Structures are given as structure tokens and as C-alpha cells.
Amino acid sequence: MRASEFWTDPVPGLVPGHVPEAGGWSEGIQGMHLSAAGSLSGSAMDLARWLADLMPRAIFDRIARPLPLGSGEATGYGLGISLTRIGNMAVPGHGGAQAGYRAGFLCDREREIALMVLTNRDDGDATGLAAHVWAALCGVSPGVLPKPAGEWAPPGLYAAAEGELWAEVRPGSIVVRDAEEMLFEGDDGWFVSNAAQSRMRLRYEDGALTGELFHRPVRLLPVAADDEAPDLDGDWMCDGAHLQIRGRTLHWGRGPLRQTVTLMPLGSGRWLFSAGGRRICLCRLTRDRIKLSLARARGVEYRRV
């Protein structure tokens, strides 16, 4: 494993990750030092060696032990290791994604077995593939596995009445702040995730998505067509980073990496725009302060110059 200085640094054994765009596929990119993921990069073999070293250690049981919330509610999540339900098994592992990559692993410390799936395209379901392979290796009947959600709610964009929380409903999944999670049929008309680190329990009723996201109650309303004028014209700065807004047009980056994108309204002083293969939420805090946010507590505040 290595801490790359730039997202595009070559990594031995790792094929660059790609994201779909209107004109085809392009390399995924993000600001490494703003990443809550720790900026580590490596190949599938690097991950295999890391797990081979970690599993025999006594600390593995400590970090894989699920910890409850302060309220006592169970989470199924430890210190970076979560439990994935496969049949009657609770299998330690973890899954996640960065722009252009999706990865997941499962492991059995007693048998010293680990399974890794690493994809270099943004639409790969690494954790789902890992779970299906694990089930097959352990003789678990496909009928025991969670049933995919399918058409579980009207597709499209949804947002909370205020704040930065937004989501996109897709067949079989939901994208929350541009982090996608597969959903499965639960009890009594609910649809749930199978990822302890992304606990979800949702359904569509009374014209809205209701339920729980990440152990918090939510109500998300469909995003309606909105002609609200952004009133954000000007230059915006954050520690040397610069963006420029004119009407609904945002200019992002500098030099040959400069992009021009369109702001898509979410209502209540919020807009989405695309950059580096991800959709970023722009939220107006005051007349001269805005915040850009992504999933997993990634947020940066800009001020008007």
C-alpha cells in the first residue's frame, strides 16, 4: 500500500479506474488529501497480502467485533470491519468505492481464507460479487440470499426539506450523496441494505421516501422542476482553490483541467454539479458562503471574493 501524492500516480498491478460520462469512459479522479478514505492505494495483490498479515493477529477479533451506538442499538460494524449476512453466516469484511473503483473483501480467520473483488469501473458491484462467490463456496442456496429490490420506488432525484441530504432512486439501488448502495426486499414492504456501514431501511409512501438512513429517520421528497435563480454570480475561494459562477454555469478547476458544468437545482438553495466523475452538492449557507459536499462527511466551504 502507498499514500499517493496525486490520484493519477501509477500503482503497480492496478489498472486505472474509470467512470462513465456522456462521451464515454474517463479516468476517475478526486483530491487525494481531501479524501476521508485515507489516501491509500494498492492492487488486489496488495490487499491480499495485507489481509494475510492481519487475519492471524489477535487485533483482528477486536476490530471485527461489532460495536453498538451510544443508545445501545446494534450496528453490525466494528473498527473498519463489518459483518455481512450470507445465509446464517455473519462474515467479516468491508466494501467501498472511490471514483472509478469499487472493492470488497470477505474473510474467515479460522480457516485463513480471504476473498477480494476489485473493479476498475464505477458501475461494478464488488461487494455483491464477493457475497455471491462466498455463498457458492460455502454451499449456500441462492434462494437464501436477499432478494434484489428491483423497481422499489419511482426513479429520480429526492432531497430532504433542507440541508445537504439528497438521493437518487435507481432500480435495485439508491444513490445517497452520490454513493450507491444496493437494496433488497425486507419485511412488511421495506427495502433494506445488506451493508452494516450503510444501514438503510426505506420505502415509498405518501409521495416521499421515508424510513431510516444511517440510523437516522429521513423523509425525502421528489425534486421538482425549479427555475430558482442561483444568485451566486462571482468568484469563490477556499484556501487557494477557485471556482466561478455565472447564472447556472460553474467554472471548476484551472488550466487544462478547467471544466464548465451546469448547476442542477435541488430546491431550497441547493444545486448539483458534476466534477471528477462525481456529483457534488452546492449548498448556499449565506449570501457570501457556500458549501460543497459529498458522501462520508466530505465538505468544503467557499467564500465569495
Phi, psi and omega per residue, in radians:
M1 nan 2.619 -3.137
R2 -2.535 2.662 3.049
A3 -1.646 1.720 -3.081
S4 -1.220 2.442 3.098
E5 -1.328 -0.621 3.110
F6 -2.269 2.610 -3.090
W7 -1.055 -0.527 -3.074
T8 -1.574 0.089 3.087
D9 -1.028 2.285 3.094
P10 -1.096 2.438 3.074
V11 -2.117 2.107 -3.136
P12 -0.965 2.291 3.092
G13 1.446 -0.015 -3.111
L14 -2.047 2.128 3.087
V15 -1.433 2.357 -3.102
P16 -0.936 2.485 3.140
G17 -1.416 2.557 -3.075
H18 -2.233 2.578 3.110
V19 -2.150 2.556 3.129
P20 -1.358 2.394 3.039
E21 -2.329 3.044 -3.031
A22 -0.994 -0.646 -3.100
G23 -1.638 0.159 -3.107
G24 2.273 -2.592 -3.108
W25 -1.776 2.517 3.058
S26 -2.394 2.807 -3.130
E27 -1.188 2.385 3.061
G28 -1.256 2.576 -3.116
I29 -2.668 2.596 3.013
Q30 -2.758 2.913 3.119
G31 -1.307 1.912 -3.006
M32 -0.994 -0.770 -3.007
H33 -1.410 -0.033 3.013
L34 -1.714 -0.004 -3.011
S35 -1.425 2.253 3.063
A36 -1.289 -0.086 -3.130
A37 -1.452 -0.102 3.054
G38 1.678 -0.077 3.042
S39 1.210 0.247 3.096
L40 -1.454 2.499 3.078
S41 -2.401 2.647 -3.141
G42 -3.048 3.015 -3.135
S43 -1.599 3.086 3.070
A44 -1.073 -0.650 3.113
M45 -1.170 -0.652 3.064
D46 -1.050 -0.753 3.131
L47 -1.139 -0.685 3.110
A48 -1.080 -0.761 3.135
R49 -1.143 -0.684 3.131
W50 -1.095 -0.780 3.125
L51 -1.165 -0.667 3.113
A52 -1.080 -0.575 3.112
D53 -1.385 -0.601 -3.059
L54 -1.349 -0.740 -2.982
M55 -1.022 -0.710 -3.122
P56 -1.250 -0.217 -3.063
R57 -1.399 2.552 -3.131
A58 -1.097 -0.469 -3.108
I59 -1.145 -0.356 -3.123
F60 -1.033 -0.773 3.137
D61 -1.096 -0.575 -3.139
R62 -1.212 -0.797 -3.085
I63 -1.358 -0.354 3.131
A64 -1.556 -0.138 -3.137
R65 -1.278 2.112 -3.111
P66 -1.088 2.417 3.132
L67 -1.949 2.441 3.123
P68 -1.458 2.880 2.971
L69 -1.246 2.984 3.108
G70 -1.037 -0.472 3.122
S71 -1.336 -0.175 -3.070
G72 1.689 -0.120 -3.136
E73 -1.148 2.335 -3.140
A74 -1.225 2.592 -3.124
T75 -2.107 -0.501 -3.024
G76 1.295 0.257 -3.049
Y77 -2.257 2.331 3.111
G78 -1.830 -2.401 3.127
L79 -1.715 1.384 -3.123
G80 1.532 -0.112 3.098
I81 -2.085 2.295 3.119
S82 -2.052 2.870 3.124
L83 -1.828 2.135 3.104
T84 -1.769 2.203 3.132
R85 -1.409 2.084 3.079
I86 -2.279 1.813 -3.014
G87 1.114 -2.227 3.103
N88 -1.703 0.254 -3.134
M89 -1.766 2.558 2.982
A90 -1.990 1.773 -2.958
V91 -1.750 2.163 3.114
P92 -1.178 2.504 3.104
G93 3.073 -2.884 3.111
H94 -2.883 2.678 3.083
G95 -2.536 2.737 3.121
G96 -3.088 -3.075 -3.066
A97 -2.641 2.628 2.889
Q98 -2.227 2.963 -3.076
A99 -1.000 1.936 3.123
G100 1.693 -0.163 -3.100
Y101 -2.287 2.553 2.946
R102 -2.407 2.359 -3.075
A103 -2.445 2.666 3.069
G104 -2.764 2.597 3.061
F105 -2.485 2.667 3.042
L106 -2.295 2.629 -3.104
C107 -2.630 2.710 3.085
D108 -2.226 1.816 -3.040
R109 -1.129 -0.703 -3.077
E110 -1.089 -0.701 -3.133
R111 -1.625 -0.024 3.138
E112 0.943 0.865 3.140
I113 -2.126 2.377 3.044
A114 -2.385 2.554 3.139
L115 -2.215 2.205 -3.134
M116 -2.143 2.454 3.012
V117 -2.235 2.199 3.122
L118 -2.283 2.169 3.120
T119 -2.018 2.620 3.112
N120 -1.966 0.543 3.011
R121 -2.436 2.514 -2.920
D122 -1.178 -0.373 -3.086
D123 -1.686 0.189 3.114
G124 -1.322 2.439 3.110
D125 -1.765 1.349 -3.037
A126 -1.108 -0.818 -3.096
T127 -1.184 -0.642 3.096
G128 -1.135 -0.721 3.088
L129 -1.098 -0.733 3.137
A130 -1.077 -0.750 -3.131
A131 -1.130 -0.710 -3.134
H132 -1.198 -0.697 3.106
V133 -1.153 -0.740 3.135
W134 -1.065 -0.760 3.135
A135 -1.065 -0.749 3.135
A136 -1.123 -0.733 -3.137
L137 -1.136 -0.539 -3.107
C138 -1.680 0.089 3.090
G139 1.275 0.416 3.115
V140 -1.402 2.252 -3.134
S141 -1.137 2.382 3.101
P142 -0.972 -0.492 3.136
G143 -1.191 -0.300 3.127
V144 -1.449 -0.392 -3.103
L145 -1.214 2.665 3.118
P146 -0.982 2.489 -3.128
K147 -1.504 2.201 -3.141
P148 -0.961 2.590 -3.019
A149 -1.202 -0.586 -3.080
G150 1.172 -2.491 3.134
E151 -1.392 1.529 -2.993
W152 -1.677 -0.308 3.129
A153 -2.816 2.761 3.093
P154 -0.986 2.214 -3.099
P155 -1.181 2.712 3.100
G156 2.346 -3.036 -3.100
L157 -1.543 2.478 3.076
Y158 -2.328 2.718 3.114
A159 -2.643 2.656 3.031
A160 -1.187 2.852 -3.101
A161 -1.048 -0.533 3.090
E162 -2.692 2.952 -3.134
G163 1.554 -2.984 -2.985
E164 -1.698 0.034 -3.063
L165 -1.395 2.102 3.058
W166 -2.453 2.836 -3.115
A167 -2.671 2.786 3.032
E168 -2.196 2.177 3.086
V169 -1.463 2.249 3.034
R170 -2.224 2.780 3.076
P171 -1.015 2.088 3.085
G172 1.434 0.000 -3.090
S173 -2.738 3.024 3.006
I174 -2.411 2.447 3.093
V175 -1.860 1.986 -3.122
V176 -1.896 2.028 -3.083
R177 0.911 0.639 3.104
D178 1.233 0.435 2.955
A179 -2.035 2.030 -3.028
E180 -1.503 2.474 3.095
E181 -2.372 2.273 3.092
M182 -1.250 2.531 3.121
L183 -2.072 2.688 -3.090
F184 -2.361 2.767 3.117
E185 -1.183 2.247 3.069
G186 -1.889 -2.711 3.140
D187 -1.586 2.646 2.989
D188 0.956 0.663 3.060
G189 1.435 0.115 3.094
W190 -1.525 2.713 3.046
F191 -2.139 2.317 -2.962
V192 -2.267 2.768 3.014
S193 -1.582 2.841 3.102
N194 -1.929 0.333 -3.087
A195 -2.000 2.053 -3.102
A196 -1.089 -0.561 -3.111
Q197 -1.379 -0.135 3.115
S198 -2.360 1.112 -3.069
R199 -1.166 2.200 -3.131
M200 -2.441 2.482 3.074
R201 -2.590 1.833 -2.944
L202 -2.388 2.767 2.911
R203 -2.786 2.859 -3.113
Y204 -1.775 2.088 3.102
E205 -2.661 2.552 3.137
D206 0.941 0.646 3.056
G207 1.310 0.297 -3.106
A208 -2.577 2.801 2.975
L209 -1.523 2.197 -3.142
T210 -2.253 2.790 3.113
G211 2.384 -2.361 -3.102
E212 -2.345 2.416 2.976
L213 -2.179 2.118 3.067
F214 0.983 0.747 3.075
H215 1.247 0.231 3.116
R216 -2.120 2.432 3.093
P217 -1.174 2.483 -3.130
V218 -2.410 2.715 2.957
R219 -2.498 1.984 -3.085
L220 -1.995 2.275 -3.094
L221 -1.793 2.568 3.087
P222 -1.019 2.461 3.108
V223 -1.415 2.101 -3.130
A224 -1.609 2.792 3.065
A225 -1.014 2.337 -3.005
D226 -2.431 2.176 3.103
D227 -1.748 0.332 -3.121
E228 -1.019 2.247 3.097
A229 -1.304 2.245 -3.078
P230 -1.065 -0.588 -3.070
D231 0.919 0.787 -3.124
L232 -2.115 0.261 -3.069
D233 -0.996 2.331 3.089
G234 2.479 -3.041 3.085
D235 -1.797 2.416 -3.078
W236 -2.202 2.424 -3.057
M237 -2.283 2.612 2.997
C238 -2.597 1.818 3.101
D239 0.851 0.781 3.106
G240 1.637 -0.367 3.061
A241 -1.319 2.457 -2.990
H242 -2.291 2.445 2.936
L243 -2.473 2.755 -3.078
Q244 -2.302 2.398 -3.120
I245 -2.192 2.315 3.027
R246 -2.351 1.895 -3.075
G247 1.105 -2.135 3.093
R248 -1.788 0.253 3.120
T249 -1.801 2.258 3.125
L250 -2.063 2.261 3.080
H251 -1.778 2.149 -2.943
W252 -2.172 2.259 3.093
G253 1.538 3.089 -3.101
R254 -2.337 2.850 3.067
G255 1.045 -2.475 -3.093
P256 -1.203 -0.242 3.125
L257 -1.609 0.039 -3.110
R258 -1.116 2.306 3.134
Q259 -2.156 2.640 3.022
T260 -2.057 2.118 -3.073
V261 -2.266 2.870 -3.120
T262 -1.862 2.362 3.093
L263 -1.385 2.214 3.110
M264 -1.816 2.097 -3.043
P265 -1.240 2.406 2.993
L266 -1.868 -0.154 -3.095
G267 1.599 2.765 3.085
S268 0.982 0.737 3.061
G269 1.282 0.595 -3.142
R270 -2.357 2.481 3.135
W271 -2.460 2.724 3.032
L272 -1.953 2.535 2.953
F273 -2.548 2.745 -3.077
S274 -1.768 2.410 3.068
A275 -2.763 2.310 3.105
G276 1.054 0.528 3.113
G277 1.410 0.150 3.131
R278 -2.265 2.634 3.033
R279 -1.658 2.208 -3.076
I280 -1.897 2.427 3.103
C281 -1.623 2.194 3.039
L282 -1.802 2.101 -3.096
C283 -2.075 2.179 3.125
R284 -1.385 2.063 3.128
L285 -1.546 -0.877 3.036
T286 -2.467 -3.039 -3.134
R287 -1.051 -0.593 -3.058
D288 -2.047 0.317 3.116
R289 -2.393 2.279 3.042
I290 -2.267 2.797 3.104
K291 -2.252 2.310 3.034
L292 -1.785 2.301 -3.063
S293 -2.453 2.619 3.025
L294 -2.268 -3.004 3.118
A295 -1.191 2.893 3.045
R296 1.032 0.807 3.001
A297 1.073 0.456 3.058
R298 -1.508 2.017 -3.137
G299 -2.605 2.442 3.125
V300 -2.372 2.336 -3.124
E301 -1.765 2.332 3.092
Y302 -1.973 2.653 3.067
R303 -2.148 2.531 3.118
R304 -1.224 2.349 3.141
V305 -1.359 nan nan
